[in-house]
Amino acid sequence: MIDKETTPTANTKPDLAAKYRGACVEDLQLPPAFCLSEDAPISHALEAAYEREFDQLPILNDRRRPIGYLYVPSLKQRFEAGTIKEDDPVYKCITHFPLSSRSHPYTVIHPLTPLEELERFFHSSGTDFALVTDVERKWVLAVATKDDLEVGRSAKLRIIERSMRS
C-alpha cells in the first residue's frame, strides 16, 4: 500500500486552498470603498482618490448599482493633458463593466469569499481588482486588488509561522 503523505506526486502546483489556509476576503481588512455617482465632477474624483490613495474608484448609477470604475492614473493623465476639465462629469471617463450574460457572468465577491476564489477571479477576468459587495450586490463595501491578496497571504503566513514557533 502506498503512503500518500510521503509518496511524491507529479502535481507540484500548490493547492490554492492550502495556499490561503481558509482565509477569506474579510481577512484582508480592506479599507471601505469610496464610490462616486456617474454625475460627480472630475475634481471630486481626483480629490477623493488622492486623499485615500486609491487607483480605482467605483462608479454608481442613480440606483446605486456599480456600472464601472475610474482608473485614476489614466484620469490624472487626461486632466493634465487638458482633454478633460475639473467640472466635467465622471461619466465621460468611466470604464464600464460588461453586462452580465452567459458569456460574461457576474462574479459576486463578498466578505466571506475564500481568497482562492478571489485569485481565480483575477486570473479568469484578467483584471487587477474586484469590487467587494454584499451577497445581494446592493452595496459596494471595498475594492480588493491583486496586491491586497499578496499582502494578505504574506501576513497570514507570518502569523502561522509565529504560532508554529510558540
C-alpha positions in Angstrom: 0.0 0.0 0.0 1.3 3.5 -0.9 1.6 6.1 1.8 0.1 9.2 0.2 1.6 11.6 2.7 5.2 10.6 1.9 5.0 9.5 -1.7 5.9 12.3 -4.1 3.3 13.2 -6.7 3.6 14.5 -10.2 1.5 17.5 -9.3 3.9 20.1 -7.9 1.5 23.1 -8.2 0.3 24.0 -4.7 -3.4 23.7 -4.0 -5.0 27.2 -3.8 -7.0 26.2 -0.7 -3.8 25.2 1.1 -2.0 28.4 -0.1 -4.6 30.6 1.7 -5.3 28.3 4.6 -9.0 29.1 4.8 -8.7 32.8 4.7 -11.5 34.9 3.1 -11.8 38.4 1.7 -12.8 39.8 5.1 -9.4 38.7 6.4 -7.7 41.2 4.1 -9.0 44.1 6.2 -9.6 46.3 3.2 -10.5 50.0 3.7 -14.1 50.9 2.9 -14.8 51.6 -0.7 -15.4 55.2 -1.8 -17.9 55.3 -4.6 -18.9 58.2 -6.9 -22.1 59.0 -8.7 -21.7 59.0 -12.5 -22.6 62.7 -12.4 -19.9 63.7 -9.9 -17.3 66.2 -11.2 -13.8 65.0 -12.2 -12.4 67.3 -9.4 -14.3 65.3 -6.8 -12.9 62.0 -8.1 -9.3 63.3 -8.2 -9.6 64.7 -4.7 -11.1 61.5 -3.3 -8.5 59.3 -5.0 -5.6 61.5 -3.7 -6.9 61.6 -0.1 -7.5 57.8 0.0 -4.6 56.7 -2.2 -6.9 54.7 -4.4 -6.1 53.8 -8.0 -9.7 52.7 -8.9 -12.9 54.4 -7.9 -16.2 52.5 -8.4 -18.9 54.5 -10.2 -22.6 54.0 -9.3 -25.7 54.8 -11.3 -28.7 56.6 -10.0 -30.0 53.3 -8.4 -26.6 53.0 -6.6 -25.6 50.0 -8.7 -22.0 49.7 -9.8 -21.7 50.4 -13.6 -18.0 50.8 -13.9 -14.9 52.4 -12.5 -12.4 55.2 -12.9 -8.8 54.3 -13.3 -7.2 57.2 -11.5 -3.7 57.2 -13.2 -5.4 57.5 -16.6 -7.8 60.2 -15.3 -4.8 62.2 -14.0 -3.1 62.0 -17.4 -6.2 63.1 -19.2 -6.7 66.0 -16.8 -3.0 67.1 -17.0 -3.2 66.9 -20.8 -6.3 69.1 -20.8 -8.6 66.6 -22.5 -11.0 66.8 -19.5 -11.8 69.6 -17.2 -12.3 69.5 -13.4 -16.1 70.3 -13.7 -16.7 67.5 -16.3 -18.8 64.7 -15.0 -17.0 61.4 -14.4 -19.3 59.5 -16.8 -17.0 60.9 -19.6 -14.2 58.8 -18.3 -15.9 55.6 -17.0 -14.6 52.2 -17.9 -18.0 50.3 -18.0 -18.3 46.8 -16.6 -19.6 44.3 -19.2 -23.2 43.5 -18.8 -23.8 40.2 -17.1 -24.6 37.4 -19.6 -24.0 33.7 -20.2 -20.7 34.5 -21.8 -19.8 37.1 -19.1 -21.4 36.0 -15.9 -21.2 38.4 -12.9 -19.0 37.0 -10.2 -20.1 38.1 -6.7 -17.1 38.8 -4.4 -18.2 39.3 -0.9 -16.5 39.4 2.6 -16.8 35.6 3.0 -15.5 34.7 -0.4 -12.5 32.4 0.0 -9.2 34.0 -1.1 -8.5 31.2 -3.5 -11.8 32.1 -5.3 -10.7 35.8 -5.4 -7.4 34.7 -7.0 -9.2 32.6 -9.6 -11.4 35.6 -10.4 -8.3 37.7 -11.0 -6.8 35.1 -13.3 -10.0 34.4 -15.2 -11.1 38.0 -15.6 -7.7 39.5 -16.4 -8.3 42.4 -14.0 -6.2 43.7 -11.2 -9.1 44.5 -8.8 -12.5 43.3 -7.7 -15.4 45.1 -6.2 -16.3 43.5 -2.8 -20.1 43.7 -2.4 -22.7 42.3 0.0 -24.1 38.9 -1.2 -27.1 40.6 -2.8 -24.9 43.2 -4.6 -26.7 46.1 -3.1 -23.6 47.8 -1.6 -20.0 48.2 -2.6 -18.1 47.5 0.5 -14.4 47.6 -0.7 -12.1 47.2 -3.6 -9.7 44.3 -3.5 -6.5 44.3 -5.6 -4.0 41.6 -6.6 -1.6 43.4 -4.3 -4.0 43.2 -1.4 -4.2 39.5 -2.0 -0.5 39.0 -1.9 0.0 41.2 1.2 -2.8 39.3 2.9 -1.3 36.0 2.1 2.1 37.1 3.3 0.6 38.4 6.6 -1.3 35.1 7.1 1.9 33.1 6.6 3.8 35.2 9.1 1.1 34.6 11.7 1.1 30.9 11.1 5.0 30.8 11.3 4.9 32.7 14.6 2.3 30.3 16.1 4.3 27.3 15.0 7.4 28.6 16.8 5.5 29.1 20.0 
